[in-house]
Amino acid sequence: MDLTQLRAFVTVAREGNLTRAAERLHLTQPAVSLQIKSLQSALNLQLFARTPSGMTLTDDGAKLLPFAERVMDSVAEFRQGAAALHSTLSGRLSIGTILDPEFIRLGPFLKRLVENYPQLSTQLQHGMSGWVLQQVKAGALDVGYFLGTPSKEFHALRLTSFTYNVVAPPGWKTRVAGRDWPALAKLPWLWTPPESAHHRLLTKTFGHYKVTPNKVALVDQEPSMLDLVKSGVGLSLMRESIALREAHAHGLVIADKVSLSTELSFIALAKRKNEPTIATVFALLQALWGNE
């Protein structure tokens, strides 16, 4: 057998018809039929049965199809890998990361980057959103994730938007239900450093109402903030998906009258946006996130 026979086998199985399979393969119908016959002869197995509507896999054919599909997928990966070796992108790309890897789709992003540009090495540095912005501005990072919309000196790709809820400890429902921002400001708050998106969002919001929140602790890690809310220390911002999960699992209370929205962006300095590596990374992320 050879790859052309396996390709014919997989295509006929998927199309269920010799004519359509021949069109997909850009071959004549007799040529596809000959490839199927040659494969069946080499294997000494009957792979298809003819029916009035086309070609149907036999039991043996159905059992072998997954193996053939894996072979063809491997060939495609092999070709993709070989093509990537011709890439002119090389060197090192430093990336600033924030939040948790699953939320920012870090795994799929790096997988595509490694597969398509194997000569490009990556270095990851994790921190708060504002810190990543500062490091990109200083040139210590090439690109990075950021919460919000940066200034015009940055080139930004908006990946998705999401909502922050205000969460309170279990048993605080009567303290937060129906309360607006000025009322919530009087309750104990877990505060964050200036580099945090929580800090920027809450400072702007409380500033709009000309109120000062009651800050009882300064925290710079989301897991620590969550633990302190569970322990009854005070209020905090939390991504909506996490807030709903924790409300269901541990009885945390979500303030029902307020919320804040922001965006997850990917940034680089505007003056560097046309550099081949940076332009390529932005295009790859655009394809990964689609129209979200």
N, C-alpha and C positions, 0 to 999 in steps of 0.2 A: 504494500500500500504506500501511498505518498500523500502529501498535504492536499493536493488538488482533489483526490478521492474523498478525503475526510471532509473537506470544505463542501463538496457536492452532497455528501451524506447529510451533514448538518443543515444545509440550506433546503434540501428536499424535505427533510423531516419538519422543518419550521414552516415551510410554505404548503406542504401537503399536495404539491402539484408540480409536475416536471416543467411545464411551460413557464410558470411563475419563477421557479428556481433558476431556469436557464436565463430569464431576463435579469434576475438579481446577479447572476454570475457573469453576465455578458458573454454567454456561450449559446450554441445551438442546442436544441432539445436532444438530438441524437448524441451529441458530445457528453451531455450530462448523464444520459441513460447509460452510455458506455462506461463512464467513470463509476457509476453505481454497480454495474455488472462486474467490473474488474475488482472492486472492493469486496463484493460478495464472494467472488471466486477465490480471492486471496484469503478470506476469512473462513471460507467453506460454510457460510451462514446465509440464510435468507433474511434480509433486513427490511424489505418492504413487501406489501401485498397490494396489488392493483385493485381499485374499486371504481365504480362509476363516477365518483367525484374526484378521484385523483390517486394519490399514493398514501397508504397508511402503514405506520411502523408495525412490524411483527413484534412478538414478545422479545425476541432476541435483539431486534433493532432498538426497542425502547430501553433495554438494559444497557446497550452500548452507547446510546446517544449522550448521556452525561459525561462519559469518558472522552468522547470525541469533542464535545464542547469545551472541556477543560484543556484539551490539547490546543484547540484553536485560540482560546483565551491566552494561553501561555505564549503562543507564537506572536500574538498581537503585543503582549507585554515585552517580548524579546525585541521586536521591531521598534517599539517605543523607546526602550532602553538604548538601543543602538543609535536611534536618531538623536537622543538626548546627548550622547557623547560628542556630537558635532556642535553642540551649543557653544557659543562664545562666552557665555556667562561663567565667570569663575571668581575666585576670591572669597571674601567673608562678608556676610550680611548680619549686622547686629539688630536684634528685634526686641523691643520693649513689650512685655506682656502684663496684663492686669486681670483681675477677677479670677474665675476658675477656667481651666483649659477647655472644658466642655462647652461653656457658654460662648466663648470666643472662637470655637471650632479650630482650636490650635492643632489638634492631631491631623484632621483632614488637610489643613493648609500645609503643614510641614511634609506630609506624605506626598502631596502633589509637587511641592517644591523639590524634594529629594529625587522623586522619580523623573521629573522633567529636566532638572538642572543638577546632575550629580557632581559637577565640578564646583558648585557653589556651596560653601559651608556656612552654617548658621550658628549664631551665638545668641542665646536667650537671656534676658535679664528681667526679673519680675519686680514690680513695684506698684505704687499708687498712680492713678491716672495723671495727676499733675506732675509727678516726678518724671514719668515717661515723656511728657511734653517738654519739660526742662532739658532732659538728656538729648532729645532729638534736636532741640534748638541749639544746644551746645556742641553738637556733632559727636557726642559720645555714643549715641544710637543712630542708626540709619533710618529706621522706621519704627512704628509702634502703634499700639492700640490706645485709644483715648475716649473718655466719656464726655460728650458735649461737642460743641462746634468751636474749633480753634480759630485764632486770628488769621488774617489774610497772608501772613508770612509762612503759613503752612498749607501744603497740599493735602486735602482730606478726602477720603472715600467713606461715605456714610454706609455702614453695613446693615444696621437695623435700629429700630427704636424700641424702647421698653419703658415700663412704669416702675417707680419706686412707691411702696406703701410705707406708712408709719406703723410699726408693730410695737405692741406693749406686752408686758408680762401676763401670764395667766391670771385671771381674776380681776383684771383692770378694765373690763368692758364698760362699767358704769363711769369710769374716769375719762374714757376717750370717745365713747359713742356720741355722735352728733357734735363733737367739738371741732371748732375751726382752728386755724393756726395760732391766733393770739391766745386762745384758751389752752392749746396744747403746749405753748411756750412756758407755761407756769409749771408744768410737770417736769420731773427729772429727765434729762436727756443724756445719752451717750454721745459724746462729741468726737470729731475726727480731726486730724491735722489738715492744714491748708492745702496740701497736695491731693487730698481726697475729693472725689466728686460729691460725696455726701456733704462735705464742708461747703463747697461752692454752691450747691443747690439750696441748702438750708439757710446759709448766710444771706443769699439773695432773697429768699422767700420771707424770712423773718424781718429782713431789712425793709422789705416792701410794706410790712404792717407796722414797722417802727416798734418792734418788741424785741426784748433780749431773752433768749431761751435760758432755762435753768440747767446749766451744764454741770454734771456731777462726776463725770469720768471722761478721760481722753483715751481713745482706743484707735489702733491703726490696722487691725486685722478683722476681717468679716467674721471668721469663726469665733473670735473673742467677743465681738459685739453680740453675736447670737447667743453665746453662753451667758453673757451678763443680762440680756433681756429675759432669758429663761429663768435666771436666778432672781428676778424681780428688782434689778437695779434701776432700770429706766427705759425710755423709748429709744428707738433707732429707726433709721431708714433700712429697708430691705427690698431687694428685687421682688416683684410681684409673684413670680413662680415659687421663690423660696418662702415668701411670706405665707402663701396658700398652703404649701407643704407643711410648714412648721405649725400653722394654725390647726391643721388636721391632725398632725402627729403629736404635738405637745401642748396644744391649747393656747398658743399665743394669740393675742387679740389684735385684729387689724382695725385701725382707725377708719371709720366708714365715711368720713366727710372730706378727707384730704388725700391727695396723691401728687406725685411729681413725675414728669416725663423727661427723658433725655435720650441721647443717641449714642450708639457704639460706633466709633469712627476708627479709621486707620490713617495714620498721618506720616508725612515726611516734610522736610523743608521745601517750600514752593520752588526755590531756586534749583533744587535737585530732582524735580519730578520727571525730567526727561532723561535722566541717567538710565542706561539700558537695564540695569539690575532693578532699580526702583520702579521703573515703568512696567517691567515684566511682573514684579510682585503685585503691583496694584491690579494689573489685568487678571492675574490668577485669582486674587481675592474677589474681584468683581464677578468672575465666573462661578466661584464657589458659593457666594451668597446670593447670586441671582437678583431678583427684583424685590427682595425684602425691604 
